[in-house]
Amino acid sequence: MAEKAGHAENAGAVGNAEDAADALRASDADRDRVADILREALAEGRLDAEEHSERIESTYAAKTMGELEPIVRDLPAGRRAEPGAEGYGDGSGAREYGGAGSYGSAFANFSAAHTSGAPFPGSGPKENLVAIFSGAERKGRWRVPRKINAFACFGGIVIDLTEALFEHQHVQINATAIFGGIEIRVPENVTLQQKGAGVFGGFDVQVSDSTDPGAPVVLVEGAAIFGGVDAKPKRGKVVQNLKDRFRKHG
C-alpha cells in the first residue's frame, strides 16, 4: 500500500510539473525557435505549404509553452528527448522531452541544433511582417530592429532599408515565401549576406561586402517555396556616418 501511495504521489508531482511547464509564458525566442523548426520541416517535405502557413500563424499567436508544444509535437525536432531520458521514468514515452517533462528545457537542448544557423550577436527588438493573400511593407524612415521575421503566403512583402535608421550593426531577416514574394532593399554601403534556399522557387540575394568594417551587416535567411525572395543593394542609397550613429544610438 505504501509503495502504491508513493507511486501516486510521484505521479501527482510529475503532473503538477507538467502543468506548470505548460503554463509558462512563451518568449519571442521560443516562438522563433518553433518557426525555425517549421521552416526546416517545410524544406524537408514533412509539411506542405498550407500546413506550414497554419502552424506559423498559431506559433506567433501562442502565449504559453503549452500552446507551442502541439505545433511541433509530430516533428522530429519537437520530439527530441534529452540523452538518456525515457519519458518520465515509466518507459511509456508519453512525452519525449526528457527531464521532468519541461518543454522549456527541451527547447534549450535542441534549439542550437535545429535553427538555421548561429544567431547574430546580441538580442533585442524584432518585428514581424505577415502577408497572407495580402501585402505588407516597411519603408521610409524607421528604426531597424535586430531581427525581422517576414512570412508571405499568396502575398507580397517589401522591406526597404535604404532610408532606415540602423541602431544595430547586425540585422537578421528571416524570409519565408510560399506562393508569394519578399523584396528586400538595402543601402549599397552595407554588407549583405545570405543563408537560404529555393524549392521550386528563387532565393536570390546579391551578396556584397562593405569596405567599411563598421558598416551594418544584414543577413537574409529562410526559404522560397513556389515563390521568391529577392534582396539586393539599391544604388545611390547609402548609410552616412555609420560609426557616429552607432555610438549615438547603441
N, C-alpha and C positions, 0 to 999 in steps of 0.2 A: 504494500500500500504506500509505504514511504517513497519507494522508488518511482511509482506511478505519479505520486504527488510532485516529486522532483521534476519529472519529465514535463508535467503540466505547467509547472512554474517556469521552466526554461522556455517552453513553447510560448507562454504568455509574454515573457520578456522579449523573445525574438519578434513576436507580433507587434509589441509596442515599439521596438526599434525600427521595424519596417514602416509603421505608421508615421513615426517621427521623421524618418528619412524622406518619405513621400511628401510630407507636409512642408519640407524645406522650400523656401522661396528660390526659384531659379534665377541665376545671374545672366547677364548678357553673354558672358563667356560660355556658360552651359548651353545656351541656345545656339551659339556659334558652333560649338563642337558637334551638336546634333546636326546642324546644317552641313557641316563638313562630311559627316558620316553619310548623310543622304546624297550629297553630291557624288561621293565615291560609289555609292550603290547605284546611282543613275548611270554613271560611266561604265560600271561593270555589267549593266543589264539586269540587275536584281530588281530595279524599279522601272516602270515605264514613265513617260513624261507626265501623264495625268496623276499617277500616284505620287510622284515626286512633288508636283505642284501642291497637292492637297496636304502633304506632310510638312512642306515648308511653311505653309500658312498656319498649320497647327503648332509648329515649332515656335514661331515668333509670337503666337498668341498665348503660349503656355506661361503660367505664372508660378507653378511649383514643379519640383523634381518628379513628383508622381504623375504629372501631366506629360512630362517629357518621356518617361520610361516607355510607354506603349508605342511611341512613334518609331523607336529603333529596336524594339524587342525582338522582331523577327529577322534582324540583320546581324551578320557575324560580329561586327564591332559592338553592337548593343548587347550581345550575349557573352562577351568575353569575360571569363572568370579570372580571379587572381591566381597566380601559380599555387597549386596545391590545394585550392579551395574546392569543396564539394558541397555545393548548396549551403545548407545550414547545419551540416553535420549528420543529417539523416540519410544522405545519399540520394534524396529524391530529386535534387536539382530543380526544385520548383522555381527558384530564381537563381541565375548563374552569375551573380555579380560578386560573389565571394564575400569574405569577412562577415559582418553582421547584416548583410543584405543592403549595405549603404550604397545607394545609387551615386551619391557624390563621390565616394571612394572609387567606385568603378570608373567614373569619368576621369578622375585623376590618374588612374592606371593606364587607360588606353588612349587618352586624348593626344599624347605626344606621338603615338604610333599611327593614329588614324586621322590626322589632319594633313592637309595637302603639302605642308612644308613648315619649316621653322618659323615661328612668329617674328615679326619685326620687333625691334627693341621697344620696351615700354608698353604701357597700356593707357587707355584714355577714352575719350568720347568716340562714339560711332554714329553712323547714320544708315538707315535702311531705305532703299528705294525699290518699290514693288510695282510692276505693271502687268496686270493680267487682263487681257482683252482691253487694254487701255494704254496710256502713255504716262511717263513721268520724266521730269528733267530737273537738273540742278545747274544753274549757271549764274553769271554775273559776279557781283562782289559778295563772297560768302567765306566763312571760316571753314577750312577743310579739317575734318576730324582725322584721327589716326587710322580709322577703318571705315570703309563704306561697303555695305552689302547691297548688291544690285541683282534683282531677280525679274526677268522678263519672260512671260509665257503668253504667246499670241499678242504681244505688245511690244512697245519700244521704250528705251530709256536713253536719255542724253545726260552725260556727266561732263560738264565743261569747267575745267580748272584754270583756264587761261587768264581769268581776271580774279581768281580766288586768292584769299589770304592764307598762305601756308604758315601755320603756327608750329608744325611738327616736321622734322626733317624726313621721317619715314612715314609713308602713307600706303596702306594696303587696300586694294579694291578687289572684293570677291564678286566676280561677274558670272552669272549663270543665265544663259539664254536658251529657251526651249520654244521652237517655232516663233522666235522673236528676235529682236536685235538690241544690242547695247553699244552705244557710241561714246567713246571717251576721248577727250581732247585735253592736252596738257601744254604748258608753255614750252618753248623749244630749248630753254636752258635748264631743264630738269633731267634727271636720269630716269629713264623708263625701262622697267624690267617686266618679264612675263613668266608665268608658270601655269599654263593652261592647255587645254586640248579641245579639238573639234571632232565631234562624232556626227557624221553626215551634216556637218556644218563647218563654219570657219571661225577660228580663234586667231585673229590677226593683230599682233602687237608689233609696232615698229620700234624695236629696241634701240635705245640710244643712251650714250653716256655723256654726262655734262662735263665740261672742262673745269668747272668749279667744284672742288672736293666738298664744299659745304652746301651744295645745292640739294633741294629736296629729292628724295628717291621714291618713285611711285611704282609699286609692284601690282601688276594686274594678274590675277589668277582666277581659275574657275573652269567652266566648260561651256561649249556651244553645241546643243543637240538640235539638229534640223533648224539651226538658227545661226546668228553671227555675233561675234564680239570684235569690235574694231577699236584700236587705241593707237593714237599717233600724236606727235607734236604738231602744234599749229604755228606755222612760220610767221615771224613778225611779232609773236606774243612772248614776252619774257617776264620773269620774276626779277625785280630790281632789288639791290641791296640785301641780299639773302642773309648774310651774317648779322647785320644790324637788326633785321626783322626778327630773327630767331632770338637774339639777346633781349629784345624788347618784349616779345610775347611768350618766351619759353618758360 
